[in-house]
Amino acid sequence: MNRVFIVAVPDEVETQGEILGSPVIFSGVGKINGATAAWNAFSQGYNEVINIGSCGSLKTPVGTLVKVGQVFQDIDATPLSEYGETPFEPNSKQIVVDTLSPITCFTTDYFYDQNQRSKYSQRYLDMIKNCSIFDMECFAIAKVCKRFNIKFSAYKWISDNGEHSDWKENCKIGFEQVKALLHE
């Protein structure tokens, strides 16, 4: 398998070139950057993408490492389609990444901050509350991989619950957990 890791920013993994012998593509933050990185991986001939990085959660304790099972997107094109669905694209509300994992991920371009709850729509807040975790790139990367038949998996560590003061330290801990898991 010719694999590559996609990570949002170098601060999450304290490395520049490779993880466990495989190259790293740093996407940048957000869905557009995530999709661009996945397209870059496809264009370079990689047939396996592993997305790792930090995420938030209101359900799972900070420091926990999870493997994503399903990923949902933050898109609101009502009245053309239901919240979370891409208009004119059937079956676009979720992508199944791993049928054995119960972890649901909500991918959004809004950085969740518990001190700014009033700026978010109720639908957004419902997804933040109902999904296991939330991030900013996973859905976009998964969608590109699905479209181009690239094997995809995602491992996330919970770095915060909307309070971000320990984010960098929690990333160090999470990255070590991912390396240990994937090295086995």
C-alpha positions, 0 to 999 in steps of 0.5 A: 500500500502506498500510503500518505498521512494528511494532517491539518497543521504541523503543530499537531504532530511535531514533524515535518516530513514523515510519520512511521515511514510514510510522507505527510501532506499538511492540508491547512485548516478547513474543508477546502484545504482538506479536499485540496490535500486529498486531491494532491494525494490522489494526483501523486498516486497514493492509494491509502490516506490516513487523516490524523489530528485533533478534534473537539468533543462534548461527549468524549473526554479530552485525551481520548483517541478514536477511529472515525466510523461515520462523518457528516458535513456542515452544509445548509442549502435549505430549501433545496435539500435538508441540512447536511445534504449537498443539493442534487447529490443523493446520499450526501449526508454522511460517509461511512468510513469504518463500519466497525467504529461507532464514532461519528464526526461532524466536519464544519468550517466553524471553530467551536468555542463554548464561549460564543454559542450564540453565534451558531445556528441551532442545527449546527449546535445539534450536530456538535451535541449529537456527534461523537466528535467535531473537526474541520477537514475529515468529511472533505478528505473522505469525500475525495477519497471515496470519489477516487477509490482511495482507501481512507481512515481517520484517527482523531484525538480529543484535544478540547471541548470548546475550551482551547487553552491546552490544545498544543499539549493535548496534541502532543499526547494524542499524536503519541497515541496515534503513533503507538496504535499504528505502529502495532 
